[in-house]
Amino acid sequence: MPSASSSAADSVANPRHVPWLLAGAALCFLAGVFFPFFHVTKFWLFHDAISVVGGIATLFQEGEYFLFVVLTLFTLVFPVMKLGLLGAIWRRRRRGDEALQRLHARVEQLGKWSMLDVFVVAILVVAMKSAGVADLQIGVGLYLFTASVVATQLVSGLVARTLRAD
């Protein structure tokens, strides 16, 4: 007899939920990049609340073009492309379709690169906290962004499972 936790996981991992998970991931992503990732109570370089979009705009205004381009690609462009491509693959899905399987494999590679921004945020938080430079409070944007990443990974796995031949 399956446990309650496995039946809950199976109900979320149902391919019928893909459109809902995609929509939820997109909404969480859009809200997450505009809401504050964290609130800084002291540190002369940052404002009180820091969002992804606000931080990227500040990099551009400060002339940090390399960081602006890198973070824009990995934090905004790649996740949007991944969500869009997963949606397109899901709409055209057919079990055993090799072309869609290859496209999905490329989308998964793209997803690995888009995780770089999560790594950068984690390093930034740890560095600022350990240096005693700032007192950070995690903002709702980080939770929304994380929910988007988790939902997108679930969708990617469900799409892969659906595309595989029996």
C-alpha positions, 0 to 999 in steps of 0.5 A, a space after each residue: 500500500 503506498 504511503 500518504 507522502 508518495 500519493 501526494 507526490 504522485 498527485 503533483 507529478 501527474 502530467 495533467 498538472 503540467 499547464 497549471 504548474 507552468 502557469 504557476 511557475 511563470 507567475 511566481 517567476 514574474 512576481 519573484 523578480 520584481 518583489 524584494 529578494 531580501 531587505 538590507 538594514 545596513 550596507 552602503 552599496 544597497 538600498 533597503 529592499 533589493 529585487 532582481 530587476 532593481 539590482 540588474 537596473 542598478 548594475 546598468 546605471 552604475 556602468 557594470 555592463 558585464 555583470 548586467 549582461 551576465 545576470 540578465 541572461 542567467 536570471 531573466 532571459 534563460 528562465 523565460 526561454 525555458 518556460 516558453 520552450 517547455 510550454 511549446 514542447 508540451 503543446 506539441 508533445 507526442 510519445 516517442 517524438 525524437 525531435 521534441 526529445 532532443 529539444 527537451 534535452 537542450 532545454 534541460 541544459 539551458 536550465 542548468 545554466 539558469 541555475 547560476 543566478 541561484 548560486 550567485 544569490 546564495 554566495 552573496 547572502 552568505 558573504 554579506 552575513 558572514 562579513 557582518 556587513 549587513 543584516 539581511 532579511 529574506 524577502 518574498 521575492 526569493 521564495 517566489 523565485 524558488 517556487 518558480 524554479 521548483 515548479 519548472 523542474 517538476 514540469 521538465 521532469 513530467 515533460 521528459 516522462 511524457 515524451 519517452 517511448 514506452 
